Amino acid sequence: MSVSTSANHLQRLFQLRHNAQGKRPYDIGFLLIALALMSIGLMVVTSASMPAADRLFDNPFHFAIRHGIYLLLAMVAALVTLQLPMRWWQSSNVYLLLLSLLLLVAVLVAGRTVNGATRWLAIGPLTIQAAEPAKLFFFCYLAGYLVRRYEEVTENLKGFIKPLAVLFLLALLLLMQPDLGTVVVMFATTVGLLFLAGAKLWQFFGLLLSGLCAVVALIMFEEYRLRRITAFLDPWADPFGSGYQLTQSLMAYGRGHVFGQGLGNSLQKLEYLPEAHTDFIMAILAEELGFVGVCAVLALLMMLVLKALKLGNLALQQERPFEGYLAHSIGIWFAFQTTVNVGASAGMLPTKGLTLPLVSYGGNSIILMSVAVAILVRIDFELRMDGVQAISDDKKRGGRP
């Protein structure tokens, strides 16, 4: 079949689908939400980073330009991801897991250390934060494992423990960087996905309790983590020491009121609040755009998460379990990371170095989360194409759509 014939055939299928159900061959909602979050992120990152960029690089738009480049790279990565069929992700999930393990080991061997943490791998002009692809690749592996070993996971303890052993290995490598925040996100997503997959309740609660105990132990045996907890519980006890970052963040929230001080009018970004354009971007957003701006961003993220979970349910109903589990894991990942980021900046959770999805400054995070959104769009596209094929086959048999 020639290229033009194939294109005409696809066009006829799309037209048939549109006439039959009045829908596009893809969900434009995912794209609009992602672009809205990226646009808001670019504006707030530009505003929040100008004082620090001017001092460090004598160019107030240094971080804004870099963030814009990251957004372009993220869009290119998303477009490439859209061309990959889901069967490629399913067949390659083990190799992707091995790649993530190699990256994590490479970071420990030849990584770049910043502020006492070795999390970045420099390859020429590129800097890779291995923890970001590790999250997505592990979720791909977990979705593939649940498809291959569903009965083992739901019926006996051995099948339930196997993916946890892989998670333990990844967690060990991440903690050596150290990066407890990524470990917590991966653990929470794994627990949620195993629960949705039908794991027994005693297994679910046992895993949850074991994980909480492990996190508490990791906090108690590391002095800097313990200081974060004490600062989180009462930041005003040491407002110029361990509680400095959180108290400045809370001041930003307090100054925002309902409608904010106006874009660009933050005081806390004048280097009172450290990491204003990365981990604490929501505090600056709250100060400049107020309660209304915070609610708007959280509403967009909630819609993205709900659409991902709904898509996962639809994929499971159409007997596409890999796509269903992967969509669920992406939805849980985005939801939990948003909760941790916003909770930390608002003083509801201990400080963790996690970005706000699609908003915070950070090239690796932006690119990988854009790839995750592109995967959701691809899953939705293939589910719709399955429907097109079913309608086409039914018409050939003389049936009704």
C-alpha positions in Angstrom: 0.0 0.0 0.0 1.4 3.4 -1.0 1.9 6.3 1.5 -0.8 8.3 -0.2 -3.2 5.4 0.0 -2.4 4.8 3.7 -2.9 8.5 4.4 -6.3 8.5 2.6 -7.3 5.4 4.5 -6.4 7.1 7.9 -8.3 10.2 6.8 -11.4 8.1 6.0 -11.2 6.4 9.3 -10.8 9.7 11.2 -13.8 11.1 9.2 -15.8 8.0 10.0 -15.0 8.3 13.7 -15.9 12.0 13.7 -19.2 11.4 11.9 -20.1 8.5 14.2 -19.3 10.0 17.5 -18.4 13.6 16.9 -14.9 13.3 18.4 -11.3 14.1 17.4 -8.8 11.3 17.0 -7.0 12.6 20.1 -7.9 14.4 23.3 -7.1 18.0 22.9 -7.8 18.6 26.6 -4.5 17.0 27.6 -2.6 19.4 25.2 -4.5 22.5 26.3 -4.0 21.8 30.0 -0.3 21.1 29.6 0.3 24.2 27.4 -1.6 26.3 30.0 0.6 25.0 32.8 3.8 25.6 30.8 2.7 29.1 29.9 2.0 30.0 33.6 5.2 28.4 34.6 7.2 30.4 32.1 5.7 33.7 33.3 6.2 32.9 37.0 9.7 31.4 36.6 10.7 34.6 34.6 9.4 36.8 37.4 10.8 34.7 40.3 14.3 34.2 38.8 15.1 37.7 37.7 16.9 39.0 40.9 19.0 35.8 41.3 19.8 35.7 37.6 20.9 39.4 37.6 23.2 38.8 40.5 24.7 35.5 39.3 24.9 36.1 35.6 24.4 39.8 35.1 21.4 38.9 32.9 17.9 39.0 34.6 16.5 36.8 31.9 19.2 34.0 32.1 16.9 31.4 33.8 13.9 32.5 31.7 15.8 31.9 28.5 17.0 28.5 29.7 13.5 27.6 30.8 12.2 28.6 27.4 14.8 26.3 25.7 13.7 23.5 28.0 10.1 24.0 27.0 11.0 23.8 23.3 13.0 20.6 24.0 10.1 19.3 26.0 7.7 19.9 23.0 10.1 18.2 20.6 10.4 15.2 23.0 6.6 15.1 23.3 6.2 15.1 19.5 8.7 12.2 19.2 6.9 10.3 21.9 3.6 10.7 20.1 5.1 8.7 17.2 5.9 5.7 19.4 3.1 3.1 19.6 2.3 1.8 23.0 3.4 -1.7 22.1 7.0 -0.2 21.9 6.7 0.9 25.5 5.3 -2.4 26.6 8.0 -4.5 24.8 10.8 -2.2 25.9 9.9 -1.7 29.6 12.6 -4.1 30.9 15.3 -2.4 28.8 14.1 1.0 30.0 14.4 -0.2 33.6 18.0 -1.4 32.9 18.8 2.0 31.3 17.5 3.8 34.4 19.6 1.6 36.7 22.7 2.3 34.5 22.0 6.1 34.7 21.7 5.9 38.5 24.9 4.0 38.9 26.7 6.4 36.5 25.6 9.3 38.6 27.1 7.8 41.7 30.4 7.0 39.8 30.9 10.2 37.7 28.1 12.6 38.8 28.2 16.2 39.6 27.8 17.2 43.2 25.8 20.3 44.0 24.9 21.4 47.6 26.1 18.0 49.0 23.9 16.0 46.6 25.2 14.0 43.6 22.2 13.8 41.3 23.4 15.2 37.9 25.3 13.5 35.1 27.1 15.8 32.7 27.3 14.5 29.1 28.8 17.3 27.0 26.5 20.3 27.1 23.7 18.2 28.5 23.0 17.6 32.2 20.9 14.6 33.1 19.2 14.2 36.4 18.9 10.4 36.4 16.1 10.4 39.0 13.6 11.9 36.5 13.8 9.2 33.8 14.0 6.6 36.5 10.5 7.4 37.7 8.9 7.1 34.3 10.8 4.0 33.3 10.1 2.3 36.5 6.3 3.0 36.1 6.6 1.5 32.6 8.2 -1.6 34.0 5.6 -1.9 36.8 2.8 -1.6 34.3 4.4 -4.3 32.1 5.0 -6.5 35.2 1.3 -6.3 36.2 0.3 -7.4 32.7 2.7 -10.3 32.7 2.2 -11.4 36.3 -1.3 -10.2 37.2 -2.4 -13.5 38.7 0.8 -13.8 40.8 0.4 -10.2 42.1 -3.2 -10.7 43.2 -3.0 -14.3 44.4 0.3 -14.9 46.2 2.9 -13.0 48.1 5.8 -13.9 45.8 4.4 -12.1 42.8 3.6 -9.1 45.0 7.1 -8.8 46.4 9.0 -9.0 43.1 8.3 -5.5 41.9 9.0 -4.2 45.4 12.5 -5.8 45.2 13.1 -3.7 42.0 11.8 -0.6 43.8 14.1 -1.3 46.7 17.1 -1.5 44.4 16.2 1.8 42.8 15.5 3.4 46.2 18.9 2.3 47.4 20.7 4.0 44.5 18.6 7.1 44.9 19.3 7.3 48.6 23.0 7.2 47.9 22.7 10.5 46.0 20.8 11.3 48.4 17.2 11.8 47.0 14.5 10.8 49.4 11.9 12.8 47.7 12.0 10.8 44.5 11.9 7.6 46.5 8.8 8.7 48.3 7.1 9.6 45.0 7.9 6.2 43.5 6.8 4.3 46.6 3.5 6.2 46.8 2.8 5.6 43.1 3.7 1.9 43.4 1.4 1.5 46.4 -1.5 3.2 44.6 -1.0 1.2 41.4 -0.8 -2.2 43.2 -4.0 -1.2 45.1 -5.8 -0.3 41.8 -4.5 -3.6 40.2 -6.3 -5.6 42.9 -3.7 -6.5 45.5 -5.1 -7.9 48.7 -5.9 -5.4 51.4 -3.5 -7.0 53.9 -0.7 -6.8 51.4 -1.6 -3.2 50.7 -1.7 -2.1 54.3 1.4 -4.1 55.1 3.3 -2.4 52.3 2.0 1.0 53.4 3.0 0.5 57.0 6.4 -0.9 56.1 7.1 2.1 53.8 6.1 4.6 56.5 8.4 2.9 59.0 11.2 2.9 56.5 10.7 6.7 55.8 10.6 7.4 59.6 13.9 5.4 60.1 15.6 7.3 57.2 14.6 10.6 58.8 15.7 9.7 62.3 19.1 8.4 61.3 20.0 11.5 59.2 20.5 14.7 61.1 19.7 17.1 58.2 16.4 15.3 57.5 15.5 15.5 61.2 16.2 19.2 61.2 13.8 19.6 58.3 11.1 17.8 60.3 11.6 20.0 63.4 11.7 23.1 61.2 8.5 22.0 59.5 6.7 21.5 62.8 7.7 24.9 64.2 9.6 27.0 61.6 9.2 30.2 63.7 11.3 28.6 66.5 14.4 29.3 64.3 13.2 31.8 61.6 16.8 32.7 60.6 18.2 29.2 60.7 16.6 25.9 59.9 13.1 27.5 59.5 14.3 30.3 57.3 13.1 29.0 53.9 9.7 27.9 55.2 9.0 31.2 57.0 9.9 33.2 53.9 7.6 31.0 51.9 4.8 31.5 54.4 5.3 35.3 54.2 4.9 35.0 50.4 1.6 33.2 50.8 0.4 35.7 53.4 1.1 38.7 51.1 -0.8 37.2 48.3 -4.3 37.6 49.8 -7.1 36.9 47.2 -5.8 38.4 44.0 -2.1 38.8 44.7 0.3 41.7 44.5 0.4 41.5 40.7 2.8 39.7 38.3 6.3 40.8 39.0 5.6 42.5 42.3 6.8 39.9 44.7 9.1 40.9 47.5 10.2 37.4 48.6 11.8 36.8 45.2 14.3 39.5 46.0 16.5 36.7 47.3 14.7 36.5 50.6 13.3 33.1 49.6 15.9 30.6 48.4 15.1 28.4 45.3 12.2 30.8 44.5 11.9 29.6 40.9 12.3 25.9 41.5 11.0 24.1 44.6 9.1 27.1 46.0 7.6 28.5 42.7 4.1 28.1 44.2 4.9 30.6 47.0 5.9 33.2 44.5 2.9 32.4 42.4 0.7 32.8 45.5 2.3 36.2 46.3 1.9 37.6 42.8 -1.4 36.0 41.7 -3.0 35.3 45.0 -5.5 32.7 46.1 -7.2 32.9 42.7 -3.9 32.1 40.9 -3.1 29.1 43.2 -6.6 27.7 42.7 -6.3 28.1 39.0 -3.0 26.1 38.8 -4.3 23.4 41.2 -7.5 23.1 39.2 -5.5 22.6 36.0 -3.3 19.9 37.6 -6.4 18.2 39.1 -8.1 18.1 35.7 -4.9 16.6 34.2 -4.8 13.9 37.0 -8.5 13.1 36.7 -8.3 12.8 32.9 -5.3 10.4 33.3 -7.2 8.2 35.8 -10.3 8.2 33.7 -8.2 7.3 30.7 -6.7 4.4 32.7 -10.1 3.1 33.6 -11.2 3.3 29.9 -8.1 1.4 28.8 -8.8 -1.4 31.3 -12.4 -1.6 30.1 -11.2 -1.9 26.5 -8.8 -4.7 27.6 -5.6 -2.7 27.2 -4.2 -3.4 30.7 -0.7 -2.0 30.0 -2.0 1.3 28.8 -4.5 1.4 31.7 -1.9 0.8 34.4 0.6 3.2 32.9 -2.1 6.0 32.7 -3.0 5.3 36.3 0.6 5.5 37.4 1.2 8.8 35.6 -2.0 10.2 37.2 -0.9 9.1 40.7 2.6 10.4 40.1 1.5 13.9 39.1 -1.0 14.0 41.9 1.4 13.0 44.6 4.3 15.2 43.4 1.9 18.2 43.2 0.8 17.5 46.8 4.3 17.2 48.1 5.5 20.4 46.3 2.6 22.6 47.4 2.4 21.0 50.8 6.1 21.8 51.5 5.9 25.4 50.3 2.7 26.0 52.4 4.2 24.4 55.5 1.9 21.4 55.5 4.6 18.8 54.7 8.4 18.7 55.3 10.5 20.3 52.6 11.3 17.9 49.7 13.2 18.8 46.5 10.4 18.1 44.1 9.2 20.3 41.3 5.7 21.4 40.5 4.7 19.4 37.4 5.1 21.4 34.2 5.5 24.7 36.1 8.8 24.8 38.1 12.1 25.5 36.5 14.1 22.4 35.7 14.9 20.9 32.3 14.8 17.2 33.1 11.5 17.5 35.0 9.8 19.5 32.3 11.0 17.2 29.5 10.1 13.9 31.3 6.7 15.2 32.4 5.9 16.4 28.9 6.8 12.9 27.6 4.4 11.5 30.2 1.6 13.7 29.0 2.4 12.7 25.4 2.1 9.1 26.4 -1.4 9.8 27.8 -2.3 11.5 24.4 -0.9 8.4 22.6 -2.9 6.0 24.8 -6.1 8.0 24.1 -5.3 8.1 20.4 -4.9 4.3 20.2 -8.1 3.7 22.2 -10.0 5.9 19.8 -8.4 4.1 16.8 -9.6 0.8 18.3 -13.1 2.3 18.2 -12.6 3.5 14.6 -11.5 0.0 13.6 -14.5 -1.6 15.4 -16.9 0.8 13.6 -15.2 0.1 10.3 -15.4 -3.6 10.7 -19.1 -3.3 11.8 -19.9 -1.3 8.7 -18.2 -3.9 6.5 -20.4 -6.6 8.0 -23.5 -4.4 7.4 -24.0 -3.8 11.1 -24.8 -0.6 12.9 -22.1 1.5 14.6 
